[in-house]
Amino acid sequence: MYFRSLHFQPEPVLICNVWDVSSAVIAEQAGYQCIGTSSAAISRMLGYSDGEEMSFSELHDLVVKIKSRTTIPLTVDIEAGYGDTISEIYENIKALAEIGVAGINIEDSVVIGGKRVLKDPYVMENTISGLVALLRASDISIFLNSRTDAYLVKGDTPLEETKLRISLYQKAGADGIFVPFLEEKEDIKVLVEFTDLPLNVMCTQRLPDFRTLSKLGVKRISMGNYAYSRLYKELEKDLLEVAAIQSFAPFFSNTN
């Protein structure tokens, strides 16, 4: 499986996170090896907050459109799975596999009352184990990237909490480990050496450069929703300026 092999090449695979057909097409034309959806960016584009406020059917419909216009591997962020049971989550993953999705991210936190909280690690271990069993029984080959959010929720001991969760998720059969907001070189090194699974980190302002990440042993680098956020901040600035100066000149500044 080509997408899986990208996690074991000498240099980390750089995931271009997209939110619609246009961003996906631009990423492919720019030469990226693969693309991944950003749930936060898609949610905001559709008028929702992150945390499974949108429905799985809305996500699925958008993924179908992206797949129809691109040829490089696509991995999909399914948040906590869009289901209350292992069976429901499995059916969602199966639906994505049937349209050619190469991988999924599934996270061990949920948003409750506007606040992100970690799931019980043993419950998440059981979820991953159950999903892996169902996928294997159905002969569905899809890269299951298990996201663990101890650094995101800013607990007291994120490194130790992450190590516990990695050990459980690796035992359960996950294919990769994703730790958003992991950015300290010392912690990255510890976690790379702690697990046999390819480690995925995400864009933050303090994240080391790609060459350093490669030397540390990171195998996958994601953008998250930062490209989307930057684009819309620029749009907001331009629209405010157009209204203020009563001219479309801002749309044509700094362009060839």
Secondary structure, 3 states (H helix, E strand, C coil): CHHHHHHHCCCCEEEEEECCHHHHHHHHHCCCCEEEECHHHHHHHCCCCCCCCCCHHHHHHHHHHHHHHCCCCEEEECCCCCCCCHHHHHHHHHHHHHCCCCEEEEECEEEECCEEEECCHHHHHHHHHHHHHHHHHCCCCCEEEEECCCCCCCCCCHHHHHHHHHHHHHHHCCCEEECCCCCCHHHHHHHHHHCCCCEEEECCCCCCCHHHHHHHCCCEEECCCHHHHHHHHHHHHHHHHHHHHCCCHHHHCCCC
